[in-house]
Amino acid sequence: MRIAVYGSGAVGGYFGARLAAAGHDVTFIARGAHLEEIKKNGLRLSSINGDLVSRAPATDDPSSIGEVDLVLVGVKAWQVPAVAPLMRPLVGPATLVVPLQNGVETAVQLREVLGDGPVLGGLCRIMSVVDVTAPGHIVHTAAEPAVVFGELDRSASDRAERIRETFAAAGVAVRLSTDINTEIWRKFLLVEPWGAVGSASRVPIGTLRTAPESRRVLEHALSEVAALARANDAAIGADDAVQIMTRLDSLPDDGLPSMQRDITAGRPSELDAQVGAVVRLGARDGVAVPIHETIYGCLLPMELASRRPA
């Protein structure tokens, strides 16, 4: 299978390397020092599931690749609107596009540019980072990486099954869903409130969940996202928020979500794609989200500063 991995960092780099190791024709799309290191020495993966070095080709020019069978979208959610038009040369009549972002707007953004036909709904679960001291190096430290995807119209399709088989044969945990919208919102219910309240408080999850005052804020943020999910046709019930808090209570005390790590470091983050999305969709759907409005208003100046040219 011909596969283009658009965004070859902690997410795309991991799954792309596993697919390439299984014999698929993978091309990484990257940029900067990360791209140069991959081109020179390969993409190095250090993983609790086994290390490897992928010698798959890499480029910063999607038009040089041609049409592929599968595009894995591994860029940050806030980057999707900018890169979606650049994917057009990769997409032919039989191409499938699977986004792996945390946000709930990604599939819509891709469909607006690429059309409804090629775009599936998708998400992944992985705890990995790009080694900031060594470009071209992905470090997977915990949890079993997994991919979940499906048709946005809730149908079961042969084309989605072929992609599932491709991941499974590469040793990647994978699952097809006939309600990928609910799956996406359920993951968002975990990562977004934690990222929002964690970024505002600047403390790890162990402190956040044990201080009664911050725990209440986290629970209120969860309830806002759950109400918004239901307004967007996701099958989210009262038990889901309880289960999410149970998961948050089970995380290591020093756990930090990716958005909080980026904001704390002064890097561009997924603030707009996560907290901003809750505020936008809440206004559109008539769902009150005062916790998110406050957090977004407080964090936005820092986010804008992180994006100004040096």
C-alpha atoms as a printed R data frame, in Angstrom:
    type eleno elety resid chain resno       x      y      z
1   ATOM     1    CA   MET     A     1   0.000  0.000  0.000
2   ATOM     2    CA   ARG     A     2   1.247  3.491 -0.853
3   ATOM     3    CA   ILE     A     3   1.014  5.688  2.232
4   ATOM     4    CA   ALA     A     4   1.840  9.346  2.835
5   ATOM     5    CA   VAL     A     5   2.323 10.414  6.444
6   ATOM     6    CA   TYR     A     6   1.570 14.129  6.581
7   ATOM     7    CA   GLY     A     7   3.228 15.264  9.780
8   ATOM     8    CA   SER     A     8   5.903 12.865 10.948
9   ATOM     9    CA   GLY     A     9   6.231 13.768 14.602
10  ATOM    10    CA   ALA     A    10   5.244 11.880 17.721
11  ATOM    11    CA   VAL     A    11   2.039 10.514 16.175
12  ATOM    12    CA   GLY     A    12   2.648 10.237 12.435
13  ATOM    13    CA   GLY     A    13   6.259  9.218 12.910
14  ATOM    14    CA   TYR     A    14   5.367  6.298 15.146
15  ATOM    15    CA   PHE     A    15   2.594  4.826 13.014
16  ATOM    16    CA   GLY     A    16   4.397  5.557  9.756
17  ATOM    17    CA   ALA     A    17   7.525  3.783 10.974
18  ATOM    18    CA   ARG     A    18   5.508  0.692 11.944
19  ATOM    19    CA   LEU     A    19   3.758  0.613  8.558
20  ATOM    20    CA   ALA     A    20   7.044  1.048  6.708
21  ATOM    21    CA   ALA     A    21   8.636 -1.753  8.750
22  ATOM    22    CA   ALA     A    22   5.765 -4.008  7.634
23  ATOM    23    CA   GLY     A    23   6.774 -3.472  4.011
24  ATOM    24    CA   HIS     A    24   4.457 -0.687  2.895
25  ATOM    25    CA   ASP     A    25   5.557  2.102  0.551
26  ATOM    26    CA   VAL     A    26   5.586  4.943  3.078
27  ATOM    27    CA   THR     A    27   6.727  8.521  2.491
28  ATOM    28    CA   PHE     A    28   7.110 10.881  5.421
29  ATOM    29    CA   ILE     A    29   6.206 14.537  4.968
30  ATOM    30    CA   ALA     A    30   8.140 16.669  7.429
31  ATOM    31    CA   ARG     A    31  10.075 19.920  7.608
32  ATOM    32    CA   GLY     A    32  13.124 21.618  9.043
33  ATOM    33    CA   ALA     A    33  15.798 19.819 11.014
34  ATOM    34    CA   HIS     A    34  13.468 16.868 11.598
35  ATOM    35    CA   LEU     A    35  13.151 16.339  7.840
36  ATOM    36    CA   GLU     A    36  16.880 16.693  7.217
37  ATOM    37    CA   GLU     A    37  17.730 14.133  9.888
38  ATOM    38    CA   ILE     A    38  15.186 11.647  8.542
39  ATOM    39    CA   LYS     A    39  16.588 12.057  5.029
40  ATOM    40    CA   LYS     A    40  20.153 11.651  6.240
41  ATOM    41    CA   ASN     A    41  19.924  8.941  8.899
42  ATOM    42    CA   GLY     A    42  16.344  7.664  8.838
43  ATOM    43    CA   LEU     A    43  13.535  8.088 11.344
44  ATOM    44    CA   ARG     A    44  14.654  6.592 14.650
45  ATOM    45    CA   LEU     A    45  11.977  5.135 16.917
46  ATOM    46    CA   SER     A    46  12.685  4.264 20.533
47  ATOM    47    CA   SER     A    47   9.725  2.341 21.874
48  ATOM    48    CA   ILE     A    48   8.692  0.050 24.685
49  ATOM    49    CA   ASN     A    49   7.335 -2.112 21.848
50  ATOM    50    CA   GLY     A    50  10.740 -2.367 20.178
51  ATOM    51    CA   ASP     A    51  13.152  0.088 18.599
52  ATOM    52    CA   LEU     A    52  13.684  0.548 14.885
53  ATOM    53    CA   VAL     A    53  15.125  2.889 12.287
54  ATOM    54    CA   SER     A    54  12.915  3.549  9.266
55  ATOM    55    CA   ARG     A    55  14.687  4.361  6.015
56  ATOM    56    CA   ALA     A    56  11.458  5.342  4.267
57  ATOM    57    CA   PRO     A    57  11.842  8.437  2.071
58  ATOM    58    CA   ALA     A    58  10.941 11.878  3.367
59  ATOM    59    CA   THR     A    59  10.087 15.183  1.718
60  ATOM    60    CA   ASP     A    60   8.562 18.586  2.396
61  ATOM    61    CA   ASP     A    61   6.859 18.617 -1.028
62  ATOM    62    CA   PRO     A    62   3.645 16.546 -1.135
63  ATOM    63    CA   SER     A    63   3.285 17.162 -4.867
64  ATOM    64    CA   SER     A    64   6.446 15.130 -5.476
65  ATOM    65    CA   ILE     A    65   4.811 11.956 -4.128
66  ATOM    66    CA   GLY     A    66   1.758 11.602 -6.351
67  ATOM    67    CA   GLU     A    67  -1.511  9.899 -5.497
68  ATOM    68    CA   VAL     A    68  -1.443  7.391 -2.658
69  ATOM    69    CA   ASP     A    69  -3.800  4.827 -1.173
70  ATOM    70    CA   LEU     A    70  -3.781  6.321  2.318
71  ATOM    71    CA   VAL     A    71  -2.927  9.700  3.836
72  ATOM    72    CA   LEU     A    72  -2.318  9.633  7.579
73  ATOM    73    CA   VAL     A    73  -2.709 13.153  8.951
74  ATOM    74    CA   GLY     A    74  -0.377 13.512 11.910
75  ATOM    75    CA   VAL     A    75   0.101 17.290 12.175
76  ATOM    76    CA   LYS     A    76  -1.208 19.214 15.161
77  ATOM    77    CA   ALA     A    77  -4.907 20.041 14.977
78  ATOM    78    CA   TRP     A    78  -4.241 23.763 14.588
79  ATOM    79    CA   GLN     A    79  -2.140 23.056 11.488
80  ATOM    80    CA   VAL     A    80  -4.827 21.131  9.581
81  ATOM    81    CA   PRO     A    81  -6.499 24.101  7.789
82  ATOM    82    CA   ALA     A    82  -3.145 25.225  6.418
83  ATOM    83    CA   VAL     A    83  -1.952 21.820  5.201
84  ATOM    84    CA   ALA     A    84  -5.273 20.508  3.852
85  ATOM    85    CA   PRO     A    85  -4.899 22.273  0.447
86  ATOM    86    CA   LEU     A    86  -1.369 20.871  0.160
87  ATOM    87    CA   MET     A    87  -2.766 17.342  0.347
88  ATOM    88    CA   ARG     A    88  -4.648 17.626 -2.937
89  ATOM    89    CA   PRO     A    89  -1.860 16.081 -5.082
90  ATOM    90    CA   LEU     A    90  -1.909 13.017 -2.802
91  ATOM    91    CA   VAL     A    91  -5.621 12.352 -3.182
92  ATOM    92    CA   GLY     A    92  -6.988 10.348 -6.087
93  ATOM    93    CA   PRO     A    93 -10.327  8.600 -6.671
94  ATOM    94    CA   ALA     A    94  -9.462  5.697 -4.320
95  ATOM    95    CA   THR     A    95  -7.435  7.555 -1.689
96  ATOM    96    CA   LEU     A    96  -8.507  7.500  1.954
97  ATOM    97    CA   VAL     A    97  -7.555 10.249  4.394
98  ATOM    98    CA   VAL     A    98  -7.452  9.356  8.097
99  ATOM    99    CA   PRO     A    99  -6.899 12.200 10.601
100 ATOM   100    CA   LEU     A   100  -5.383 11.323 13.984
101 ATOM   101    CA   GLN     A   101  -5.782 14.648 15.823
102 ATOM   102    CA   ASN     A   102  -7.295 15.357 19.232
103 ATOM   103    CA   GLY     A   103  -9.800 17.927 17.974
104 ATOM   104    CA   VAL     A   104 -13.437 17.539 16.912
105 ATOM   105    CA   GLU     A   105 -13.290 19.822 13.855
106 ATOM   106    CA   THR     A   106 -10.558 18.119 11.827
107 ATOM   107    CA   ALA     A   107 -12.696 15.905  9.580
108 ATOM   108    CA   VAL     A   108 -14.930 18.862  8.690
109 ATOM   109    CA   GLN     A   109 -11.905 21.010  7.840
110 ATOM   110    CA   LEU     A   110 -10.457 18.286  5.605
111 ATOM   111    CA   ARG     A   111 -13.773 17.662  3.857
112 ATOM   112    CA   GLU     A   112 -14.179 21.344  3.088
113 ATOM   113    CA   VAL     A   113 -10.972 21.159  1.029
114 ATOM   114    CA   LEU     A   114 -10.755 17.548 -0.183
115 ATOM   115    CA   GLY     A   115 -14.454 16.727 -0.488
116 ATOM   116    CA   ASP     A   116 -16.518 14.268  1.529
117 ATOM   117    CA   GLY     A   117 -15.464 11.141 -0.346
118 ATOM   118    CA   PRO     A   118 -11.918 10.431  0.830
119 ATOM   119    CA   VAL     A   119 -12.125 11.590  4.455
120 ATOM   120    CA   LEU     A   120 -12.808  9.197  7.316
121 ATOM   121    CA   GLY     A   121 -13.093 10.052 10.981
122 ATOM   122    CA   GLY     A   122 -10.182  8.917 13.104
123 ATOM   123    CA   LEU     A   123  -8.186  9.212 16.279
124 ATOM   124    CA   CYS     A   124  -5.227  7.583 17.950
125 ATOM   125    CA   ARG     A   125  -4.044  6.789 21.443
126 ATOM   126    CA   ILE     A   126  -0.323  7.043 22.082
127 ATOM   127    CA   MET     A   127   2.109  8.535 24.598
128 ATOM   128    CA   SER     A   128   5.141  9.608 22.604
129 ATOM   129    CA   VAL     A   129   7.206 12.708 21.910
130 ATOM   130    CA   VAL     A   130   9.743 14.004 19.444
131 ATOM   131    CA   ASP     A   131  13.107 14.169 21.205
132 ATOM   132    CA   VAL     A   132  13.688 17.926 21.362
133 ATOM   133    CA   THR     A   133  17.454 17.376 21.640
134 ATOM   134    CA   ALA     A   134  17.642 15.061 18.615
135 ATOM   135    CA   PRO     A   135  15.566 15.717 15.473
136 ATOM   136    CA   GLY     A   136  14.477 12.556 13.680
137 ATOM   137    CA   HIS     A   137  13.992 10.690 16.953
138 ATOM   138    CA   ILE     A   138  10.555  9.604 18.238
139 ATOM   139    CA   VAL     A   139  10.325  8.327 21.820
140 ATOM   140    CA   HIS     A   140   7.340  6.135 22.761
141 ATOM   141    CA   THR     A   141   7.318  5.793 26.529
142 ATOM   142    CA   ALA     A   142   4.019  4.303 27.667
143 ATOM   143    CA   ALA     A   143   0.665  2.810 26.692
144 ATOM   144    CA   GLU     A   144  -0.191  0.607 23.724
145 ATOM   145    CA   PRO     A   145  -0.470  2.773 20.584
146 ATOM   146    CA   ALA     A   146  -3.825  2.302 18.889
147 ATOM   147    CA   VAL     A   147  -5.793  3.697 15.977
148 ATOM   148    CA   VAL     A   148  -9.583  3.942 15.785
149 ATOM   149    CA   PHE     A   149 -11.355  5.103 12.640
150 ATOM   150    CA   GLY     A   150 -14.511  4.692 10.615
151 ATOM   151    CA   GLU     A   151 -16.876  6.104  8.037
152 ATOM   152    CA   LEU     A   152 -18.446  9.370  9.124
153 ATOM   153    CA   ASP     A   153 -21.874  8.213  7.893
154 ATOM   154    CA   ARG     A   154 -21.701  5.270 10.347
155 ATOM   155    CA   SER     A   155 -21.588  2.678  7.564
156 ATOM   156    CA   ALA     A   156 -19.364 -0.395  7.433
157 ATOM   157    CA   SER     A   157 -17.240 -0.342  4.285
158 ATOM   158    CA   ASP     A   158 -14.790 -2.603  2.511
159 ATOM   159    CA   ARG     A   159 -12.403  0.298  2.025
160 ATOM   160    CA   ALA     A   160 -12.191  0.968  5.759
161 ATOM   161    CA   GLU     A   161 -11.723 -2.732  6.419
162 ATOM   162    CA   ARG     A   162  -8.723 -2.794  4.072
163 ATOM   163    CA   ILE     A   163  -7.087 -0.034  6.093
164 ATOM   164    CA   ARG     A   164  -7.838 -1.883  9.328
165 ATOM   165    CA   GLU     A   165  -6.168 -4.996  7.952
166 ATOM   166    CA   THR     A   166  -3.138 -2.930  6.952
167 ATOM   167    CA   PHE     A   167  -2.626 -1.612 10.483
168 ATOM   168    CA   ALA     A   168  -3.307 -4.983 12.077
169 ATOM   169    CA   ALA     A   169  -0.787 -6.749  9.841
170 ATOM   170    CA   ALA     A   170   1.798 -4.145 10.902
171 ATOM   171    CA   GLY     A   171   1.248 -5.070 14.542
172 ATOM   172    CA   VAL     A   172  -0.665 -1.892 15.411
173 ATOM   173    CA   ALA     A   173  -3.709 -2.150 17.661
174 ATOM   174    CA   VAL     A   174  -6.605 -0.984 15.493
175 ATOM   175    CA   ARG     A   175 -10.379 -0.886 15.626
176 ATOM   176    CA   LEU     A   176 -13.108  0.083 13.188
177 ATOM   177    CA   SER     A   177 -16.039  2.014 14.586
178 ATOM   178    CA   THR     A   178 -19.510  2.481 13.142
179 ATOM   179    CA   ASP     A   179 -19.921  5.542 15.373
180 ATOM   180    CA   ILE     A   180 -16.623  7.337 15.000
181 ATOM   181    CA   ASN     A   181 -18.262 10.669 15.893
182 ATOM   182    CA   THR     A   182 -18.943  9.391 19.421
183 ATOM   183    CA   GLU     A   183 -15.430  7.919 19.637
184 ATOM   184    CA   ILE     A   184 -13.886 11.268 18.716
185 ATOM   185    CA   TRP     A   185 -15.990 13.161 21.241
186 ATOM   186    CA   ARG     A   186 -15.273 10.566 23.951
187 ATOM   187    CA   LYS     A   187 -11.531 11.045 23.504
188 ATOM   188    CA   PHE     A   188 -12.021 14.821 23.400
189 ATOM   189    CA   LEU     A   189 -13.867 14.519 26.714
190 ATOM   190    CA   LEU     A   190 -10.639 13.170 28.209
191 ATOM   191    CA   VAL     A   191  -7.940 15.306 26.621
192 ATOM   192    CA   GLU     A   192  -9.657 18.693 26.289
193 ATOM   193    CA   PRO     A   193 -10.840 19.459 29.864
194 ATOM   194    CA   TRP     A   194  -7.561 18.132 31.252
195 ATOM   195    CA   GLY     A   195  -5.596 20.217 28.760
196 ATOM   196    CA   ALA     A   196  -7.702 23.307 29.387
197 ATOM   197    CA   VAL     A   197  -7.653 23.275 33.187
198 ATOM   198    CA   GLY     A   198  -4.109 21.955 33.317
199 ATOM   199    CA   SER     A   199  -2.881 24.756 31.057
200 ATOM   200    CA   ALA     A   200  -4.658 27.367 33.159
201 ATOM   201    CA   SER     A   201  -3.382 25.995 36.481
202 ATOM   202    CA   ARG     A   202   0.123 25.010 35.261
203 ATOM   203    CA   VAL     A   203   0.194 21.977 37.584
204 ATOM   204    CA   PRO     A   204   0.393 18.242 36.797
205 ATOM   205    CA   ILE     A   205  -2.649 16.013 37.030
206 ATOM   206    CA   GLY     A   206  -1.726 14.716 40.503
207 ATOM   207    CA   THR     A   207  -2.047 18.214 41.982
208 ATOM   208    CA   LEU     A   208  -4.966 19.200 39.781
209 ATOM   209    CA   ARG     A   209  -7.193 16.291 40.817
210 ATOM   210    CA   THR     A   210  -6.414 16.347 44.552
211 ATOM   211    CA   ALA     A   211  -6.965 20.045 45.306
212 ATOM   212    CA   PRO     A   212 -10.756 20.245 45.861
213 ATOM   213    CA   GLU     A   213 -11.109 23.628 44.162
214 ATOM   214    CA   SER     A   214  -9.267 22.692 40.965
215 ATOM   215    CA   ARG     A   215 -10.973 19.301 40.872
216 ATOM   216    CA   ARG     A   216 -14.349 21.049 40.837
217 ATOM   217    CA   VAL     A   217 -13.230 23.238 37.946
218 ATOM   218    CA   LEU     A   218 -12.101 20.123 36.064
219 ATOM   219    CA   GLU     A   219 -15.434 18.407 36.709
220 ATOM   220    CA   HIS     A   220 -17.359 21.480 35.514
221 ATOM   221    CA   ALA     A   221 -15.218 21.621 32.367
222 ATOM   222    CA   LEU     A   222 -15.977 17.940 31.749
223 ATOM   223    CA   SER     A   223 -19.702 18.568 32.104
224 ATOM   224    CA   GLU     A   224 -19.544 21.421 29.560
225 ATOM   225    CA   VAL     A   225 -17.838 19.218 26.950
226 ATOM   226    CA   ALA     A   226 -20.255 16.345 27.635
227 ATOM   227    CA   ALA     A   227 -23.243 18.630 27.019
228 ATOM   228    CA   LEU     A   228 -21.653 19.936 23.829
229 ATOM   229    CA   ALA     A   229 -20.944 16.380 22.639
230 ATOM   230    CA   ARG     A   230 -24.603 15.448 23.072
231 ATOM   231    CA   ALA     A   231 -25.588 18.536 21.081
232 ATOM   232    CA   ASN     A   232 -23.379 17.182 18.284
233 ATOM   233    CA   ASP     A   233 -25.059 13.794 18.101
234 ATOM   234    CA   ALA     A   234 -22.503 11.923 20.195
235 ATOM   235    CA   ALA     A   235 -23.785  9.163 22.459
236 ATOM   236    CA   ILE     A   236 -22.245 10.568 25.635
237 ATOM   237    CA   GLY     A   237 -24.048  9.760 28.888
238 ATOM   238    CA   ALA     A   238 -23.593 10.666 32.529
239 ATOM   239    CA   ASP     A   239 -21.415  7.600 33.065
240 ATOM   240    CA   ASP     A   240 -18.871  8.837 30.530
241 ATOM   241    CA   ALA     A   241 -17.826 11.816 32.651
242 ATOM   242    CA   VAL     A   242 -17.523  9.540 35.692
243 ATOM   243    CA   GLN     A   243 -15.354  7.115 33.712
244 ATOM   244    CA   ILE     A   244 -13.170  9.964 32.465
245 ATOM   245    CA   MET     A   245 -12.554 11.186 36.027
246 ATOM   246    CA   THR     A   246 -11.682  7.625 37.013
247 ATOM   247    CA   ARG     A   247  -9.119  7.509 34.193
248 ATOM   248    CA   LEU     A   248  -7.689 10.875 35.206
249 ATOM   249    CA   ASP     A   249  -7.418  9.630 38.786
250 ATOM   250    CA   SER     A   250  -5.404  6.639 37.566
251 ATOM   251    CA   LEU     A   251  -2.778  8.656 35.663
252 ATOM   252    CA   PRO     A   252   0.731  9.167 37.049
253 ATOM   253    CA   ASP     A   253   0.895 12.179 39.358
254 ATOM   254    CA   ASP     A   254   3.292 14.023 37.055
255 ATOM   255    CA   GLY     A   255   1.159 13.557 33.920
256 ATOM   256    CA   LEU     A   256   0.848 16.541 31.570
257 ATOM   257    CA   PRO     A   257  -1.263 16.737 28.388
258 ATOM   258    CA   SER     A   258   0.453 17.842 25.188
259 ATOM   259    CA   MET     A   259  -1.368 21.181 25.022
260 ATOM   260    CA   GLN     A   260  -0.195 22.082 28.520
261 ATOM   261    CA   ARG     A   261   3.390 21.123 27.672
262 ATOM   262    CA   ASP     A   262   3.320 23.369 24.597
263 ATOM   263    CA   ILE     A   263   1.746 26.342 26.376
264 ATOM   264    CA   THR     A   264   4.131 26.089 29.321
265 ATOM   265    CA   ALA     A   265   7.084 26.042 26.919
266 ATOM   266    CA   GLY     A   266   5.765 29.060 25.011
267 ATOM   267    CA   ARG     A   267   5.209 27.051 21.812
268 ATOM   268    CA   PRO     A   268   2.166 27.301 19.521
269 ATOM   269    CA   SER     A   269  -0.427 24.897 20.904
270 ATOM   270    CA   GLU     A   270  -3.810 23.357 20.187
271 ATOM   271    CA   LEU     A   271  -5.547 25.962 22.359
272 ATOM   272    CA   ASP     A   272  -7.775 27.174 19.536
273 ATOM   273    CA   ALA     A   273  -8.448 23.665 18.196
274 ATOM   274    CA   GLN     A   274  -9.472 22.420 21.640
275 ATOM   275    CA   VAL     A   275 -10.612 25.146 24.042
276 ATOM   276    CA   GLY     A   276 -11.442 27.535 21.209
277 ATOM   277    CA   ALA     A   277 -13.489 24.836 19.505
278 ATOM   278    CA   VAL     A   278 -15.566 24.348 22.657
279 ATOM   279    CA   VAL     A   279 -16.232 28.086 22.823
280 ATOM   280    CA   ARG     A   280 -17.139 28.308 19.110
281 ATOM   281    CA   LEU     A   281 -19.356 25.243 19.073
282 ATOM   282    CA   GLY     A   282 -20.974 26.218 22.355
283 ATOM   283    CA   ALA     A   283 -21.994 29.571 20.873
284 ATOM   284    CA   ARG     A   284 -23.218 27.889 17.687
285 ATOM   285    CA   ASP     A   285 -25.214 25.183 19.463
286 ATOM   286    CA   GLY     A   286 -26.550 27.224 22.383
287 ATOM   287    CA   VAL     A   287 -24.566 25.272 25.003
288 ATOM   288    CA   ALA     A   288 -23.264 27.300 27.946
289 ATOM   289    CA   VAL     A   289 -19.494 26.863 28.439
290 ATOM   290    CA   PRO     A   290 -18.453 29.560 30.945
291 ATOM   291    CA   ILE     A   291 -15.437 27.657 32.277
292 ATOM   292    CA   HIS     A   292 -14.053 27.348 28.763
293 ATOM   293    CA   GLU     A   293 -14.813 30.948 27.866
294 ATOM   294    CA   THR     A   294 -12.815 32.084 30.907
295 ATOM   295    CA   ILE     A   295  -9.866 29.766 30.254
296 ATOM   296    CA   TYR     A   296  -9.757 30.651 26.555
297 ATOM   297    CA   GLY     A   297  -9.808 34.364 27.293
298 ATOM   298    CA   CYS     A   298  -6.985 34.027 29.811
299 ATOM   299    CA   LEU     A   299  -4.721 31.829 27.665
300 ATOM   300    CA   LEU     A   300  -5.295 33.381 24.239
301 ATOM   301    CA   PRO     A   301  -2.855 36.326 24.680
302 ATOM   302    CA   MET     A   302  -0.026 33.891 25.423
303 ATOM   303    CA   GLU     A   303  -0.996 31.753 22.446
304 ATOM   304    CA   LEU     A   304  -0.976 34.757 20.128
305 ATOM   305    CA   ALA     A   305   2.417 35.814 21.475
306 ATOM   306    CA   SER     A   306   3.827 32.344 20.753
307 ATOM   307    CA   ARG     A   307   2.894 32.735 17.087
308 ATOM   308    CA   ARG     A   308   4.480 36.136 16.481
309 ATOM   309    CA   PRO     A   309   7.623 36.094 14.346
310 ATOM   310    CA   ALA     A   310  10.791 36.202 16.428
